[in-house]
Amino acid sequence: MTRFLLPLVAFIVLVAFLLVGLNLNPRQVPSPLIGKPAPEFQLEQLHESEKTLTSKDNLGKVWLLNVWASWCVSCREEHPLLVELAKSGIVPVYGLNYKDERDLALQWLRQFGDPYTVSIRDPEGRTGIDYGVYGVPETYVIDKNGVIRYKQIGPVTVEALETKILPLVRELQG
């Protein structure tokens, strides 16, 4: 009897795990960085390579860090929304150009518009690793103290902007 019962129980447990996994949203991966200081960086600016931007330059203001690349198909999906957000002036949007060629990134911004207050280069992806980036695009909400408050995995959508990102930005700015 136990010869048949043990495989049956194992099968039921396996099916239960599979069902739970199928109901999870892959965009809701918890980040260990939420509520912790954003990793420090000092990176070359995309447009003016002789200038740098550091993580400390934005202390005292709420800002978004959008990780993007010219080779990223999903980045094109969110880009018009970021351009509109930048035009609204609600929150500064900074770009982290991830594992990309400088000339291709500049050409991409000329073609699709440049929503970034400043875009910085991470050609080797080291800063991206520090931020826990595992796919592009990703967007972070960073508060006045330099603490990561939210991470959007995948393209920013109207829904994410209206229900999560902007309400949080307004709360943090208040």
C-alpha positions in Angstrom: 0.0 0.0 0.0 2.8 2.5 0.9 4.4 1.5 -2.4 1.5 3.3 -4.2 0.8 6.0 -1.6 4.2 7.6 -1.5 4.4 8.2 -5.3 0.8 9.5 -5.2 1.6 12.0 -2.4 4.8 13.1 -4.2 2.8 13.7 -7.4 0.1 15.7 -5.6 2.8 17.9 -3.9 4.5 18.5 -7.3 1.2 19.4 -9.0 0.5 21.9 -6.1 3.9 23.6 -6.6 3.3 23.8 -10.3 -0.2 25.4 -9.9 1.2 27.9 -7.4 4.0 28.8 -9.8 1.7 29.2 -12.7 -0.3 31.8 -10.8 2.7 34.0 -9.9 3.4 37.2 -11.8 7.0 37.2 -13.1 7.0 41.0 -12.9 6.5 40.9 -9.2 9.9 39.7 -8.2 10.7 41.2 -4.8 13.9 43.2 -4.8 16.2 42.9 -1.8 17.1 46.6 -2.4 13.7 48.1 -1.6 14.1 50.2 1.5 17.9 50.2 1.3 20.3 52.9 0.0 20.7 52.8 -3.7 24.1 51.5 -4.7 26.7 54.2 -5.2 28.0 54.9 -8.7 30.1 57.5 -10.6 29.5 57.1 -14.3 30.2 59.0 -17.5 27.3 60.9 -19.0 26.1 59.7 -22.3 25.8 63.1 -24.0 28.9 64.6 -22.4 31.4 61.9 -21.8 33.8 64.3 -20.0 31.2 64.8 -17.3 30.1 62.2 -14.7 27.0 61.7 -12.5 27.2 60.2 -9.1 24.5 58.6 -7.0 25.0 61.4 -4.5 24.2 64.2 -7.0 20.5 63.5 -6.6 20.3 63.6 -2.8 17.5 65.9 -1.7 15.1 65.0 -4.5 12.9 62.2 -5.6 13.9 60.7 -9.0 13.5 57.8 -11.3 16.3 55.7 -12.7 15.3 54.0 -15.9 17.6 51.2 -17.1 17.5 51.1 -20.9 19.4 50.1 -24.1 19.1 50.7 -27.8 19.0 47.0 -28.4 16.0 46.6 -26.0 12.7 45.9 -27.8 10.6 46.5 -24.7 12.3 49.8 -24.1 10.6 51.1 -27.3 7.3 50.1 -25.8 7.7 52.2 -22.7 9.7 55.1 -24.2 6.7 57.3 -25.4 5.3 57.2 -21.9 8.7 58.2 -20.4 8.9 61.1 -22.9 5.4 62.3 -21.8 6.4 61.9 -18.1 9.5 64.0 -18.6 7.5 66.7 -20.4 5.1 66.8 -17.4 8.0 67.8 -15.1 6.5 65.7 -12.2 9.7 63.8 -11.5 13.1 63.9 -13.1 13.9 60.7 -15.0 17.5 59.7 -15.3 18.7 57.0 -17.7 21.1 54.2 -17.1 22.2 53.1 -20.6 23.0 49.4 -20.0 25.5 47.3 -21.9 25.2 49.5 -25.0 27.3 51.2 -27.6 27.5 55.0 -27.1 26.8 55.9 -30.7 23.8 53.5 -31.0 22.4 54.9 -27.7 22.7 58.5 -28.9 21.2 57.6 -32.3 18.3 55.9 -30.5 17.5 58.9 -28.4 17.7 61.2 -31.4 15.2 58.9 -33.2 12.7 58.3 -30.4 13.2 61.4 -28.2 15.2 61.9 -25.0 13.2 61.9 -21.8 16.2 61.8 -19.5 17.5 64.7 -17.4 20.8 62.9 -17.8 21.6 59.5 -19.2 24.7 57.7 -17.9 26.6 54.9 -19.4 27.1 51.4 -17.9 28.8 49.6 -20.8 30.1 46.7 -18.8 26.8 46.3 -16.8 28.6 46.6 -13.4 26.3 49.2 -12.0 23.3 47.3 -13.3 24.5 44.3 -11.4 24.8 46.4 -8.2 21.1 47.4 -8.7 20.0 43.8 -9.3 19.1 44.4 -13.0 18.4 41.1 -14.7 16.5 42.4 -17.7 16.0 45.7 -19.5 14.0 47.8 -19.0 13.7 48.3 -15.3 12.8 51.5 -13.4 13.6 52.5 -9.8 11.9 55.2 -7.7 14.6 56.7 -5.4 13.7 59.0 -2.5 15.4 62.2 -1.2 17.7 60.2 1.0 18.9 58.0 -1.8 16.8 55.0 -0.8 15.2 52.7 -3.4 11.4 52.7 -2.7 10.1 50.8 -5.7 11.4 48.7 -8.6 9.4 48.3 -11.8 10.5 45.2 -13.7 9.8 45.4 -17.4 8.3 48.3 -19.3 6.6 51.1 -17.4 2.9 51.0 -18.3 0.2 53.6 -17.9 -1.3 51.4 -15.2 2.0 51.1 -13.3 2.6 54.8 -13.6 -0.9 55.8 -12.4 -1.4 53.2 -9.7 2.1 52.7 -8.3 4.9 55.0 -9.5 3.3 58.5 -9.5 1.3 58.1 -6.2 4.6 57.0 -4.6 6.5 59.8 -6.1 3.9 62.4 -4.9 4.0 60.9 -1.4 7.8 61.0 -1.3 7.8 64.6 -2.6 5.3 65.7 0.0 
